[in-house]
Amino acid sequence: MRGRSWIKALRQDEARQVRARIAELERNLTVASPARGRQLQQDAGHELRNAKFRLELLEECIAAMH
């Protein structure tokens, strides 16, 4: 059976991936051209909000692990 440190490492790795995705989405939104389309910008905004929420949950989970 795997220990808490293994689970914590998995959560930390997942948090790093989510942070990278957030950075990518923010970069895409700031350099978005009008030709990109309003719907695509809205979709990226929704994904960004969901990723930030997921990151918050992961950080709470990691902090709760001793």
CHARMM internal coordinates of N, CA and C (Angstrom, degrees):
IC EDIT
DIST 1 N 1 CA 1.4432
DIST 1 CA 1 C 1.5309
ANGL 1 N 1 CA 1 C 108.93
DIST 1 C 2 N 1.2907
ANGL 1 CA 1 C 2 N 116.49
DIHE 1 N 1 CA 1 C 2 N 140.43
DIST 2 N 2 CA 1.4565
ANGL 1 C 2 N 2 CA 120.44
DIHE 1 CA 1 C 2 N 2 CA -177.33
DIST 2 CA 2 C 1.5190
ANGL 2 N 2 CA 2 C 110.28
DIHE 1 C 2 N 2 CA 2 C -87.45
DIST 2 C 3 N 1.3294
ANGL 2 CA 2 C 3 N 114.98
DIHE 2 N 2 CA 2 C 3 N 151.06
DIST 3 N 3 CA 1.4536
ANGL 2 C 3 N 3 CA 120.40
DIHE 2 CA 2 C 3 N 3 CA -175.90
DIST 3 CA 3 C 1.5154
ANGL 3 N 3 CA 3 C 113.59
DIHE 2 C 3 N 3 CA 3 C -90.62
DIST 3 C 4 N 1.3131
ANGL 3 CA 3 C 4 N 113.37
DIHE 3 N 3 CA 3 C 4 N 178.59
DIST 4 N 4 CA 1.4610
ANGL 3 C 4 N 4 CA 120.15
DIHE 3 CA 3 C 4 N 4 CA -179.26
DIST 4 CA 4 C 1.5222
ANGL 4 N 4 CA 4 C 111.91
DIHE 3 C 4 N 4 CA 4 C -63.43
DIST 4 C 5 N 1.3223
ANGL 4 CA 4 C 5 N 116.64
DIHE 4 N 4 CA 4 C 5 N -34.17
DIST 5 N 5 CA 1.4632
ANGL 4 C 5 N 5 CA 118.91
DIHE 4 CA 4 C 5 N 5 CA -178.91
DIST 5 CA 5 C 1.5310
ANGL 5 N 5 CA 5 C 110.86
DIHE 4 C 5 N 5 CA 5 C -63.10
DIST 5 C 6 N 1.3185
ANGL 5 CA 5 C 6 N 117.02
DIHE 5 N 5 CA 5 C 6 N -34.22
DIST 6 N 6 CA 1.4678
ANGL 5 C 6 N 6 CA 120.78
DIHE 5 CA 5 C 6 N 6 CA 177.98
DIST 6 CA 6 C 1.5173
ANGL 6 N 6 CA 6 C 110.02
DIHE 5 C 6 N 6 CA 6 C -67.13
DIST 6 C 7 N 1.3216
ANGL 6 CA 6 C 7 N 116.73
DIHE 6 N 6 CA 6 C 7 N -45.13
DIST 7 N 7 CA 1.4610
ANGL 6 C 7 N 7 CA 121.13
DIHE 6 CA 6 C 7 N 7 CA 179.17
DIST 7 CA 7 C 1.5266
ANGL 7 N 7 CA 7 C 110.06
DIHE 6 C 7 N 7 CA 7 C -64.29
DIST 7 C 8 N 1.3233
ANGL 7 CA 7 C 8 N 116.63
DIHE 7 N 7 CA 7 C 8 N -41.68
DIST 8 N 8 CA 1.4652
ANGL 7 C 8 N 8 CA 120.65
DIHE 7 CA 7 C 8 N 8 CA 178.99
DIST 8 CA 8 C 1.5264
ANGL 8 N 8 CA 8 C 110.38
DIHE 7 C 8 N 8 CA 8 C -62.34
DIST 8 C 9 N 1.3145
ANGL 8 CA 8 C 9 N 117.23
DIHE 8 N 8 CA 8 C 9 N -40.52
DIST 9 N 9 CA 1.4671
ANGL 8 C 9 N 9 CA 121.05
DIHE 8 CA 8 C 9 N 9 CA 178.51
DIST 9 CA 9 C 1.5316
ANGL 9 N 9 CA 9 C 110.41
DIHE 8 C 9 N 9 CA 9 C -63.78
DIST 9 C 10 N 1.3282
ANGL 9 CA 9 C 10 N 117.00
DIHE 9 N 9 CA 9 C 10 N -39.13
DIST 10 N 10 CA 1.4700
ANGL 9 C 10 N 10 CA 120.26
DIHE 9 CA 9 C 10 N 10 CA 176.90
DIST 10 CA 10 C 1.5229
ANGL 10 N 10 CA 10 C 110.88
DIHE 9 C 10 N 10 CA 10 C -62.31
DIST 10 C 11 N 1.3253
ANGL 10 CA 10 C 11 N 117.03
DIHE 10 N 10 CA 10 C 11 N -44.88
DIST 11 N 11 CA 1.4659
ANGL 10 C 11 N 11 CA 121.27
DIHE 10 CA 10 C 11 N 11 CA 179.81
DIST 11 CA 11 C 1.5229
ANGL 11 N 11 CA 11 C 111.20
DIHE 10 C 11 N 11 CA 11 C -64.68
DIST 11 C 12 N 1.3314
ANGL 11 CA 11 C 12 N 117.10
DIHE 11 N 11 CA 11 C 12 N -39.45
DIST 12 N 12 CA 1.4616
ANGL 11 C 12 N 12 CA 120.63
DIHE 11 CA 11 C 12 N 12 CA 178.48
DIST 12 CA 12 C 1.5305
ANGL 12 N 12 CA 12 C 111.01
DIHE 11 C 12 N 12 CA 12 C -65.29
DIST 12 C 13 N 1.3180
ANGL 12 CA 12 C 13 N 116.62
DIHE 12 N 12 CA 12 C 13 N -39.80
DIST 13 N 13 CA 1.4585
ANGL 12 C 13 N 13 CA 120.42
DIHE 12 CA 12 C 13 N 13 CA 177.72
DIST 13 CA 13 C 1.5240
ANGL 13 N 13 CA 13 C 110.60
DIHE 12 C 13 N 13 CA 13 C -65.18
DIST 13 C 14 N 1.3287
ANGL 13 CA 13 C 14 N 116.28
DIHE 13 N 13 CA 13 C 14 N -41.96
DIST 14 N 14 CA 1.4583
ANGL 13 C 14 N 14 CA 120.22
DIHE 13 CA 13 C 14 N 14 CA 177.77
DIST 14 CA 14 C 1.5296
ANGL 14 N 14 CA 14 C 110.65
DIHE 13 C 14 N 14 CA 14 C -63.42
DIST 14 C 15 N 1.3252
ANGL 14 CA 14 C 15 N 117.37
DIHE 14 N 14 CA 14 C 15 N -39.03
DIST 15 N 15 CA 1.4693
ANGL 14 C 15 N 15 CA 121.60
DIHE 14 CA 14 C 15 N 15 CA 178.34
DIST 15 CA 15 C 1.5282
ANGL 15 N 15 CA 15 C 110.42
DIHE 14 C 15 N 15 CA 15 C -63.93
DIST 15 C 16 N 1.3324
ANGL 15 CA 15 C 16 N 117.47
DIHE 15 N 15 CA 15 C 16 N -39.34
DIST 16 N 16 CA 1.4712
ANGL 15 C 16 N 16 CA 120.53
DIHE 15 CA 15 C 16 N 16 CA 177.28
DIST 16 CA 16 C 1.5279
ANGL 16 N 16 CA 16 C 110.82
DIHE 15 C 16 N 16 CA 16 C -62.11
DIST 16 C 17 N 1.3293
ANGL 16 CA 16 C 17 N 116.50
DIHE 16 N 16 CA 16 C 17 N -41.36
DIST 17 N 17 CA 1.4611
ANGL 16 C 17 N 17 CA 120.70
DIHE 16 CA 16 C 17 N 17 CA 179.12
DIST 17 CA 17 C 1.5274
ANGL 17 N 17 CA 17 C 111.10
DIHE 16 C 17 N 17 CA 17 C -65.38
DIST 17 C 18 N 1.3250
ANGL 17 CA 17 C 18 N 116.81
DIHE 17 N 17 CA 17 C 18 N -40.68
DIST 18 N 18 CA 1.4629
ANGL 17 C 18 N 18 CA 120.61
DIHE 17 CA 17 C 18 N 18 CA 179.42
DIST 18 CA 18 C 1.5315
ANGL 18 N 18 CA 18 C 109.72
DIHE 17 C 18 N 18 CA 18 C -66.63
DIST 18 C 19 N 1.3339
ANGL 18 CA 18 C 19 N 117.71
DIHE 18 N 18 CA 18 C 19 N -40.88
DIST 19 N 19 CA 1.4712
ANGL 18 C 19 N 19 CA 120.74
DIHE 18 CA 18 C 19 N 19 CA 177.00
DIST 19 CA 19 C 1.5285
ANGL 19 N 19 CA 19 C 111.10
DIHE 18 C 19 N 19 CA 19 C -60.01
DIST 19 C 20 N 1.3314
ANGL 19 CA 19 C 20 N 116.43
DIHE 19 N 19 CA 19 C 20 N -41.68
DIST 20 N 20 CA 1.4586
ANGL 19 C 20 N 20 CA 120.32
DIHE 19 CA 19 C 20 N 20 CA 178.67
DIST 20 CA 20 C 1.5268
ANGL 20 N 20 CA 20 C 110.78
DIHE 19 C 20 N 20 CA 20 C -63.65
DIST 20 C 21 N 1.3142
ANGL 20 CA 20 C 21 N 117.02
DIHE 20 N 20 CA 20 C 21 N -41.18
DIST 21 N 21 CA 1.4739
ANGL 20 C 21 N 21 CA 121.00
DIHE 20 CA 20 C 21 N 21 CA 178.63
DIST 21 CA 21 C 1.5309
ANGL 21 N 21 CA 21 C 110.94
DIHE 20 C 21 N 21 CA 21 C -65.86
DIST 21 C 22 N 1.3346
ANGL 21 CA 21 C 22 N 116.94
DIHE 21 N 21 CA 21 C 22 N -39.27
DIST 22 N 22 CA 1.4642
ANGL 21 C 22 N 22 CA 121.00
DIHE 21 CA 21 C 22 N 22 CA 177.41
DIST 22 CA 22 C 1.5169
ANGL 22 N 22 CA 22 C 110.05
DIHE 21 C 22 N 22 CA 22 C -61.56
DIST 22 C 23 N 1.3213
ANGL 22 CA 22 C 23 N 116.82
DIHE 22 N 22 CA 22 C 23 N -45.07
DIST 23 N 23 CA 1.4707
ANGL 22 C 23 N 23 CA 120.78
DIHE 22 CA 22 C 23 N 23 CA 179.47
DIST 23 CA 23 C 1.5266
ANGL 23 N 23 CA 23 C 110.59
DIHE 22 C 23 N 23 CA 23 C -61.21
DIST 23 C 24 N 1.3241
ANGL 23 CA 23 C 24 N 116.58
DIHE 23 N 23 CA 23 C 24 N -41.88
DIST 24 N 24 CA 1.4638
ANGL 23 C 24 N 24 CA 120.78
DIHE 23 CA 23 C 24 N 24 CA 179.27
DIST 24 CA 24 C 1.5315
ANGL 24 N 24 CA 24 C 111.13
DIHE 23 C 24 N 24 CA 24 C -63.93
DIST 24 C 25 N 1.3228
ANGL 24 CA 24 C 25 N 116.69
DIHE 24 N 24 CA 24 C 25 N -44.80
DIST 25 N 25 CA 1.4611
ANGL 24 C 25 N 25 CA 120.49
DIHE 24 CA 24 C 25 N 25 CA 179.95
DIST 25 CA 25 C 1.5287
ANGL 25 N 25 CA 25 C 111.60
DIHE 24 C 25 N 25 CA 25 C -64.64
DIST 25 C 26 N 1.3311
ANGL 25 CA 25 C 26 N 117.07
DIHE 25 N 25 CA 25 C 26 N -41.30
DIST 26 N 26 CA 1.4653
ANGL 25 C 26 N 26 CA 120.25
DIHE 25 CA 25 C 26 N 26 CA 178.75
DIST 26 CA 26 C 1.5220
ANGL 26 N 26 CA 26 C 110.84
DIHE 25 C 26 N 26 CA 26 C -64.33
DIST 26 C 27 N 1.3188
ANGL 26 CA 26 C 27 N 116.19
DIHE 26 N 26 CA 26 C 27 N -40.79
DIST 27 N 27 CA 1.4651
ANGL 26 C 27 N 27 CA 120.81
DIHE 26 CA 26 C 27 N 27 CA 178.33
DIST 27 CA 27 C 1.5269
ANGL 27 N 27 CA 27 C 110.25
DIHE 26 C 27 N 27 CA 27 C -62.63
DIST 27 C 28 N 1.3269
ANGL 27 CA 27 C 28 N 116.53
DIHE 27 N 27 CA 27 C 28 N -43.27
DIST 28 N 28 CA 1.4583
ANGL 27 C 28 N 28 CA 120.89
DIHE 27 CA 27 C 28 N 28 CA 179.78
DIST 28 CA 28 C 1.5231
ANGL 28 N 28 CA 28 C 111.98
DIHE 27 C 28 N 28 CA 28 C -64.63
DIST 28 C 29 N 1.3187
ANGL 28 CA 28 C 29 N 117.02
DIHE 28 N 28 CA 28 C 29 N -37.41
DIST 29 N 29 CA 1.4679
ANGL 28 C 29 N 29 CA 119.93
DIHE 28 CA 28 C 29 N 29 CA -179.82
DIST 29 CA 29 C 1.5212
ANGL 29 N 29 CA 29 C 112.03
DIHE 28 C 29 N 29 CA 29 C -71.13
DIST 29 C 30 N 1.3293
ANGL 29 CA 29 C 30 N 117.12
DIHE 29 N 29 CA 29 C 30 N -34.71
DIST 30 N 30 CA 1.4655
ANGL 29 C 30 N 30 CA 119.47
DIHE 29 CA 29 C 30 N 30 CA -177.80
DIST 30 CA 30 C 1.5179
ANGL 30 N 30 CA 30 C 112.20
DIHE 29 C 30 N 30 CA 30 C -75.42
DIST 30 C 31 N 1.3162
ANGL 30 CA 30 C 31 N 118.14
DIHE 30 N 30 CA 30 C 31 N -27.09
DIST 31 N 31 CA 1.4662
ANGL 30 C 31 N 31 CA 120.55
DIHE 30 CA 30 C 31 N 31 CA -179.20
DIST 31 CA 31 C 1.5293
ANGL 31 N 31 CA 31 C 111.43
DIHE 30 C 31 N 31 CA 31 C -105.25
DIST 31 C 32 N 1.3180
ANGL 31 CA 31 C 32 N 116.23
DIHE 31 N 31 CA 31 C 32 N 13.18
DIST 32 N 32 CA 1.4618
ANGL 31 C 32 N 32 CA 120.25
DIHE 31 CA 31 C 32 N 32 CA -177.29
DIST 32 CA 32 C 1.5207
ANGL 32 N 32 CA 32 C 110.65
DIHE 31 C 32 N 32 CA 32 C -66.03
DIST 32 C 33 N 1.2972
ANGL 32 CA 32 C 33 N 115.00
DIHE 32 N 32 CA 32 C 33 N 136.73
DIST 33 N 33 CA 1.4622
ANGL 32 C 33 N 33 CA 120.74
DIHE 32 CA 32 C 33 N 33 CA 178.17
DIST 33 CA 33 C 1.5217
ANGL 33 N 33 CA 33 C 109.57
DIHE 32 C 33 N 33 CA 33 C -95.86
DIST 33 C 34 N 1.3232
ANGL 33 CA 33 C 34 N 117.36
DIHE 33 N 33 CA 33 C 34 N 158.34
DIST 34 N 34 CA 1.4636
ANGL 33 C 34 N 34 CA 119.87
DIHE 33 CA 33 C 34 N 34 CA 178.04
DIST 34 CA 34 C 1.5283
ANGL 34 N 34 CA 34 C 112.46
DIHE 33 C 34 N 34 CA 34 C -60.49
DIST 34 C 35 N 1.3199
ANGL 34 CA 34 C 35 N 116.55
DIHE 34 N 34 CA 34 C 35 N -26.14
DIST 35 N 35 CA 1.4595
ANGL 34 C 35 N 35 CA 120.22
DIHE 34 CA 34 C 35 N 35 CA -179.45
DIST 35 CA 35 C 1.5367
ANGL 35 N 35 CA 35 C 111.52
DIHE 34 C 35 N 35 CA 35 C -70.43
DIST 35 C 36 N 1.3104
ANGL 35 CA 35 C 36 N 115.98
DIHE 35 N 35 CA 35 C 36 N -15.67
DIST 36 N 36 CA 1.4676
ANGL 35 C 36 N 36 CA 119.32
DIHE 35 CA 35 C 36 N 36 CA -177.60
DIST 36 CA 36 C 1.5221
ANGL 36 N 36 CA 36 C 111.72
DIHE 35 C 36 N 36 CA 36 C -66.01
DIST 36 C 37 N 1.2904
ANGL 36 CA 36 C 37 N 115.80
DIHE 36 N 36 CA 36 C 37 N -32.44
DIST 37 N 37 CA 1.4570
ANGL 36 C 37 N 37 CA 118.88
DIHE 36 CA 36 C 37 N 37 CA 177.65
DIST 37 CA 37 C 1.5116
ANGL 37 N 37 CA 37 C 112.70
DIHE 36 C 37 N 37 CA 37 C 101.87
DIST 37 C 38 N 1.3057
ANGL 37 CA 37 C 38 N 113.73
DIHE 37 N 37 CA 37 C 38 N 139.86
DIST 38 N 38 CA 1.4632
ANGL 37 C 38 N 38 CA 119.94
DIHE 37 CA 37 C 38 N 38 CA -177.96
DIST 38 CA 38 C 1.5283
ANGL 38 N 38 CA 38 C 112.08
DIHE 37 C 38 N 38 CA 38 C -64.66
DIST 38 C 39 N 1.3119
ANGL 38 CA 38 C 39 N 117.74
DIHE 38 N 38 CA 38 C 39 N -40.01
DIST 39 N 39 CA 1.4631
ANGL 38 C 39 N 39 CA 120.58
DIHE 38 CA 38 C 39 N 39 CA -178.07
DIST 39 CA 39 C 1.5247
ANGL 39 N 39 CA 39 C 111.27
DIHE 38 C 39 N 39 CA 39 C -64.03
DIST 39 C 40 N 1.3220
ANGL 39 CA 39 C 40 N 117.38
DIHE 39 N 39 CA 39 C 40 N -41.01
DIST 40 N 40 CA 1.4660
ANGL 39 C 40 N 40 CA 120.10
DIHE 39 CA 39 C 40 N 40 CA 179.04
DIST 40 CA 40 C 1.5225
ANGL 40 N 40 CA 40 C 110.87
DIHE 39 C 40 N 40 CA 40 C -65.17
DIST 40 C 41 N 1.3393
ANGL 40 CA 40 C 41 N 117.09
DIHE 40 N 40 CA 40 C 41 N -36.84
DIST 41 N 41 CA 1.4574
ANGL 40 C 41 N 41 CA 120.07
DIHE 40 CA 40 C 41 N 41 CA 177.89
DIST 41 CA 41 C 1.5244
ANGL 41 N 41 CA 41 C 110.09
DIHE 40 C 41 N 41 CA 41 C -67.16
DIST 41 C 42 N 1.3222
ANGL 41 CA 41 C 42 N 116.98
DIHE 41 N 41 CA 41 C 42 N -40.24
DIST 42 N 42 CA 1.4640
ANGL 41 C 42 N 42 CA 120.17
DIHE 41 CA 41 C 42 N 42 CA 178.28
DIST 42 CA 42 C 1.5258
ANGL 42 N 42 CA 42 C 110.76
DIHE 41 C 42 N 42 CA 42 C -64.82
DIST 42 C 43 N 1.3164
ANGL 42 CA 42 C 43 N 116.89
DIHE 42 N 42 CA 42 C 43 N -40.75
DIST 43 N 43 CA 1.4684
ANGL 42 C 43 N 43 CA 120.50
DIHE 42 CA 42 C 43 N 43 CA 178.27
DIST 43 CA 43 C 1.5278
ANGL 43 N 43 CA 43 C 110.67
DIHE 42 C 43 N 43 CA 43 C -62.22
DIST 43 C 44 N 1.3229
ANGL 43 CA 43 C 44 N 116.20
DIHE 43 N 43 CA 43 C 44 N -43.08
DIST 44 N 44 CA 1.4639
ANGL 43 C 44 N 44 CA 120.25
DIHE 43 CA 43 C 44 N 44 CA 178.50
DIST 44 CA 44 C 1.5288
ANGL 44 N 44 CA 44 C 110.39
DIHE 43 C 44 N 44 CA 44 C -64.80
DIST 44 C 45 N 1.3242
ANGL 44 CA 44 C 45 N 116.87
DIHE 44 N 44 CA 44 C 45 N -37.82
DIST 45 N 45 CA 1.4552
ANGL 44 C 45 N 45 CA 120.66
DIHE 44 CA 44 C 45 N 45 CA 177.34
DIST 45 CA 45 C 1.5196
ANGL 45 N 45 CA 45 C 112.49
DIHE 44 C 45 N 45 CA 45 C -63.47
DIST 45 C 46 N 1.3329
ANGL 45 CA 45 C 46 N 116.51
DIHE 45 N 45 CA 45 C 46 N -41.88
DIST 46 N 46 CA 1.4657
ANGL 45 C 46 N 46 CA 120.66
DIHE 45 CA 45 C 46 N 46 CA 177.38
DIST 46 CA 46 C 1.5258
ANGL 46 N 46 CA 46 C 110.57
DIHE 45 C 46 N 46 CA 46 C -64.60
DIST 46 C 47 N 1.3210
ANGL 46 CA 46 C 47 N 116.12
DIHE 46 N 46 CA 46 C 47 N -43.34
DIST 47 N 47 CA 1.4652
ANGL 46 C 47 N 47 CA 119.37
DIHE 46 CA 46 C 47 N 47 CA 179.06
DIST 47 CA 47 C 1.5213
ANGL 47 N 47 CA 47 C 110.86
DIHE 46 C 47 N 47 CA 47 C -63.50
DIST 47 C 48 N 1.3211
ANGL 47 CA 47 C 48 N 116.67
DIHE 47 N 47 CA 47 C 48 N -38.20
DIST 48 N 48 CA 1.4631
ANGL 47 C 48 N 48 CA 121.30
DIHE 47 CA 47 C 48 N 48 CA 178.62
DIST 48 CA 48 C 1.5317
ANGL 48 N 48 CA 48 C 110.33
DIHE 47 C 48 N 48 CA 48 C -63.69
DIST 48 C 49 N 1.3094
ANGL 48 CA 48 C 49 N 116.81
DIHE 48 N 48 CA 48 C 49 N -45.18
DIST 49 N 49 CA 1.4657
ANGL 48 C 49 N 49 CA 120.47
DIHE 48 CA 48 C 49 N 49 CA 179.68
DIST 49 CA 49 C 1.5282
ANGL 49 N 49 CA 49 C 110.31
DIHE 48 C 49 N 49 CA 49 C -62.54
DIST 49 C 50 N 1.3282
ANGL 49 CA 49 C 50 N 117.50
DIHE 49 N 49 CA 49 C 50 N -42.64
DIST 50 N 50 CA 1.4647
ANGL 49 C 50 N 50 CA 121.04
DIHE 49 CA 49 C 50 N 50 CA 178.72
DIST 50 CA 50 C 1.5260
ANGL 50 N 50 CA 50 C 111.72
DIHE 49 C 50 N 50 CA 50 C -64.95
DIST 50 C 51 N 1.3293
ANGL 50 CA 50 C 51 N 116.80
DIHE 50 N 50 CA 50 C 51 N -39.26
DIST 51 N 51 CA 1.4602
ANGL 50 C 51 N 51 CA 120.38
DIHE 50 CA 50 C 51 N 51 CA 179.71
DIST 51 CA 51 C 1.5295
ANGL 51 N 51 CA 51 C 110.55
DIHE 50 C 51 N 51 CA 51 C -66.22
DIST 51 C 52 N 1.3302
ANGL 51 CA 51 C 52 N 117.14
DIHE 51 N 51 CA 51 C 52 N -39.26
DIST 52 N 52 CA 1.4664
ANGL 51 C 52 N 52 CA 119.95
DIHE 51 CA 51 C 52 N 52 CA 178.42
DIST 52 CA 52 C 1.5206
ANGL 52 N 52 CA 52 C 110.79
DIHE 51 C 52 N 52 CA 52 C -65.99
DIST 52 C 53 N 1.3286
ANGL 52 CA 52 C 53 N 116.89
DIHE 52 N 52 CA 52 C 53 N -38.35
DIST 53 N 53 CA 1.4600
ANGL 52 C 53 N 53 CA 120.66
DIHE 52 CA 52 C 53 N 53 CA 177.21
DIST 53 CA 53 C 1.5281
ANGL 53 N 53 CA 53 C 109.93
DIHE 52 C 53 N 53 CA 53 C -64.86
DIST 53 C 54 N 1.3262
ANGL 53 CA 53 C 54 N 117.07
DIHE 53 N 53 CA 53 C 54 N -44.05
DIST 54 N 54 CA 1.4682
ANGL 53 C 54 N 54 CA 121.46
DIHE 53 CA 53 C 54 N 54 CA 178.66
DIST 54 CA 54 C 1.5210
ANGL 54 N 54 CA 54 C 110.88
DIHE 53 C 54 N 54 CA 54 C -60.92
DIST 54 C 55 N 1.3363
ANGL 54 CA 54 C 55 N 116.71
DIHE 54 N 54 CA 54 C 55 N -41.66
DIST 55 N 55 CA 1.4583
ANGL 54 C 55 N 55 CA 120.99
DIHE 54 CA 54 C 55 N 55 CA 179.08
DIST 55 CA 55 C 1.5262
ANGL 55 N 55 CA 55 C 110.49
DIHE 54 C 55 N 55 CA 55 C -63.44
DIST 55 C 56 N 1.3137
ANGL 55 CA 55 C 56 N 117.10
DIHE 55 N 55 CA 55 C 56 N -40.92
DIST 56 N 56 CA 1.4586
ANGL 55 C 56 N 56 CA 120.75
DIHE 55 CA 55 C 56 N 56 CA 178.62
DIST 56 CA 56 C 1.5253
ANGL 56 N 56 CA 56 C 110.63
DIHE 55 C 56 N 56 CA 56 C -60.66
DIST 56 C 57 N 1.3297
ANGL 56 CA 56 C 57 N 116.64
DIHE 56 N 56 CA 56 C 57 N -43.92
DIST 57 N 57 CA 1.4640
ANGL 56 C 57 N 57 CA 120.44
DIHE 56 CA 56 C 57 N 57 CA 178.20
DIST 57 CA 57 C 1.5211
ANGL 57 N 57 CA 57 C 111.73
DIHE 56 C 57 N 57 CA 57 C -63.54
DIST 57 C 58 N 1.3188
ANGL 57 CA 57 C 58 N 116.46
DIHE 57 N 57 CA 57 C 58 N -42.09
DIST 58 N 58 CA 1.4655
ANGL 57 C 58 N 58 CA 120.30
DIHE 57 CA 57 C 58 N 58 CA 179.19
DIST 58 CA 58 C 1.5271
ANGL 58 N 58 CA 58 C 110.82
DIHE 57 C 58 N 58 CA 58 C -63.65
DIST 58 C 59 N 1.3312
ANGL 58 CA 58 C 59 N 116.85
DIHE 58 N 58 CA 58 C 59 N -42.47
DIST 59 N 59 CA 1.4660
ANGL 58 C 59 N 59 CA 119.85
DIHE 58 CA 58 C 59 N 59 CA -179.79
DIST 59 CA 59 C 1.5244
ANGL 59 N 59 CA 59 C 110.93
DIHE 58 C 59 N 59 CA 59 C -64.87
DIST 59 C 60 N 1.3233
ANGL 59 CA 59 C 60 N 117.99
DIHE 59 N 59 CA 59 C 60 N -37.61
DIST 60 N 60 CA 1.4584
ANGL 59 C 60 N 60 CA 121.05
DIHE 59 CA 59 C 60 N 60 CA 176.43
DIST 60 CA 60 C 1.5338
ANGL 60 N 60 CA 60 C 110.42
DIHE 59 C 60 N 60 CA 60 C -64.81
DIST 60 C 61 N 1.3124
ANGL 60 CA 60 C 61 N 115.81
DIHE 60 N 60 CA 60 C 61 N -41.33
DIST 61 N 61 CA 1.4615
ANGL 60 C 61 N 61 CA 121.17
DIHE 60 CA 60 C 61 N 61 CA 179.17
DIST 61 CA 61 C 1.5373
ANGL 61 N 61 CA 61 C 110.73
DIHE 60 C 61 N 61 CA 61 C -63.41
DIST 61 C 62 N 1.3168
ANGL 61 CA 61 C 62 N 116.12
DIHE 61 N 61 CA 61 C 62 N -44.75
DIST 62 N 62 CA 1.4692
ANGL 61 C 62 N 62 CA 120.70
DIHE 61 CA 61 C 62 N 62 CA -179.84
DIST 62 CA 62 C 1.5185
ANGL 62 N 62 CA 62 C 110.28
DIHE 61 C 62 N 62 CA 62 C -64.92
DIST 62 C 63 N 1.3273
ANGL 62 CA 62 C 63 N 117.08
DIHE 62 N 62 CA 62 C 63 N -42.00
DIST 63 N 63 CA 1.4650
ANGL 62 C 63 N 63 CA 120.65
DIHE 62 CA 62 C 63 N 63 CA 179.90
DIST 63 CA 63 C 1.5296
ANGL 63 N 63 CA 63 C 111.84
DIHE 62 C 63 N 63 CA 63 C -64.57
DIST 63 C 64 N 1.3298
ANGL 63 CA 63 C 64 N 117.05
DIHE 63 N 63 CA 63 C 64 N -31.28
DIST 64 N 64 CA 1.4655
ANGL 63 C 64 N 64 CA 120.30
DIHE 63 CA 63 C 64 N 64 CA -178.71
DIST 64 CA 64 C 1.5205
ANGL 64 N 64 CA 64 C 112.55
DIHE 63 C 64 N 64 CA 64 C -75.56
DIST 64 C 65 N 1.3225
ANGL 64 CA 64 C 65 N 117.30
DIHE 64 N 64 CA 64 C 65 N -19.22
DIST 65 N 65 CA 1.4621
ANGL 64 C 65 N 65 CA 120.73
DIHE 64 CA 64 C 65 N 65 CA 179.17
DIST 65 CA 65 C 1.5273
ANGL 65 N 65 CA 65 C 109.07
DIHE 64 C 65 N 65 CA 65 C -81.89
DIST 65 C 66 N 1.3074
ANGL 65 CA 65 C 66 N 116.04
DIHE 65 N 65 CA 65 C 66 N 126.69
DIST 66 N 66 CA 1.4655
ANGL 65 C 66 N 66 CA 120.37
DIHE 65 CA 65 C 66 N 66 CA -177.86
DIST 66 CA 66 C 1.4949
ANGL 66 N 66 CA 66 C 110.84
DIHE 65 C 66 N 66 CA 66 C -87.37
END
COOR INIT
IC SEED 1 N 1 CA 1 C
IC BUILD
